[in-house]
Amino acid sequence: MNVANHIAYFFGGAFLANAIPHIVSGMMGHAFQSPFAKPSGEGLSSSTVNVIWGFFNVMAAYLLIFHVGTFDLYATTDVIALGMGAFLIALYSARHFGKFHGGNSPASGCI
């Protein structure tokens, strides 16, 4: 077990999960927050910027998952590292972006 590999898989999972809202929003033609907006992470970026940012995230995930060590889909520790990265960025995104899109309101059943 190589800890450096699992750290790479963790961040690979985070990049992979982060790609989803950007690509989907962009493909739907919707503006969405990105690091390139003003203010960063709060303002809206165009749908084109979000598609580009989403695919950058996919490329980063690919490099971290498949070019660092030997990711094994059947190795529980590899999958847990990747899954935890994806889960934690998804949870953070839900809390952070929920304040902009109404997902954190009491009526939504937010914890």
N, C-alpha and C positions, 0 to 999 in steps of 0.2 A: 504494500500500500504506500503510494507516494503522495504526501500531503500537498505538494505543489500541483500535482495533476488534479486533485480534488478541488483545490482553490480555482483552478482554471475551469473546471466543469461547473462549479458554482456560478462563476461570472458568465460562463457560456449560457447557462440556463437563464440568468438575469437578462442578458442581451436578447436571447430568443424570445422570452416573454415580452420584453419591451418593444420588440418589433411589431407585435400583433396589433396594438391599438393604432400605431402610426400608419401601418400599411392599410388597415381596414378603413380608418378615417379618410385617408388619402384617396383610396379607391372609391369611396362613397362621395367624394367631392367635398368633404367637410374640412374646415379648418380645425386644428387641434394644437394644444400646447406642445412646444418643442424647445430644445436648448437654444434655438436660433431666434426665438421670439423676443420681443421687448415687453416687459421684463422676462428674462430667461426662465423658462419653465412655467410661466404664468400667462403670458400673452399668447395669442394665436398665431400659428404659422400656416401658410397655404397648404392645400392638399398636395401639391407637387412636392413641396419641401418635406412633408410628412412621409410620402412614399419613398423619397430618396433616403431620409433618415431611417426609416424602417428597414430598407434593404441594406443600409450600412450596418445596422444591428444584426441582421441575419448573417452577413459576412463575418462580423466579429465573433458571433456565436459559433459559426462553422469552424473558424480558425482555432478558437479556444477548446472546442469539444473534440475535433477530429485531428488536430495537428499538435496537440500537447498530450504526450503520453499515448496510450492506446485505450480509448473509451470503449467499454464493453457494456452493451445494453443488458447483458445478463449478470453483470456484477452489481450487486445491491448497493455497495458503497458509491460506485460511479453514478448510479441512477439517483440515489438520495442526494448527492452533492448537486447534481444538475437540477433536480426537483426543488430543493430548498432555495436555490438561487431564483428559480422561476416563481416559486410561491412568495418569497419575501418581496421581490420587486412588484409582483401583482398586488400584494396586500398594501405595500407603500403607495402604489399608484392609485388604488381605490380610495385610500384616505386622502391623498394629496389632491387628486383631480376631482374627487367627490365634492369638495368645497366650491368648485367652479361650475359643476354640472348638476348640483342638487342631490348628489348621492349620499351626502352626510346629514341630510335633514332628518328630524325626528319622525316625520311621516313616512320616511323610506324604511324604517325599521333598523336604522343604524345602531350598532352596539357602541 
